Amino acid sequence: MKIKNLLIAFIVLISNNLIAQNDAISAFLLKWENSKNYLIEIADAMPEESYNFKPIERQMSFKEQLLHIRTNMVWLSETYFMNENFTKTNKINPTTKKEIIEELTITFNKVSKIINQTSLDDLTTKVDFFVGSKSKLQILNLLQDHVTHHRGQLIVYLNLNNITPPKYSGW
């Protein structure tokens, strides 16, 4: 009987862990950490003297792309997910490669903390967004999609500078 109870307890613990890894927030946070690491590798791959590179005049520079990614992460997470336990992020103007990478890392980590405190039920909450009403789950997806969109552009910037981009890590 004792073995049977231990076996049941073990199965319940494993099941709860598997379920937790498959909910939308846990899945996002795992992907978000990988996204952070990949973007930081890309930011690090570009030499600092090329941070002002842009393929054509109407596009953002490499540096501007990175700062735009950061600004969007701050805006989406703090506008739609932040609770009273967090202090709003100050506007910044990093100038060096090192400062930009540090700010990206800080911002990715802050987004993780904010999203980690969001309940699964809250993801169904509708919010006013500039293109109409959206669920917080849609905003969560936009957070990742926006990073991916601009990261793809940064990979092109690296290739145009004859720099081999870091190997993709999707999960």
Secondary structure, DSSP 4 states (H G I P E B T S, - for coil): -HHHHHHHHHHHHHHHHHHHHTSHHHHHHHHHHHHHHHHHHHHHHS-GGGTT--SSTTSPPHHHHHHHHHHHHHHHHHHHT--TTSPPPPP----SHHHHHHHHHHHHHHHHHHHHTS-TGGGG-EEEETTEEEEHHHHHHHHHHHHHHHHHHHHHHHHHTT-PPPPP---
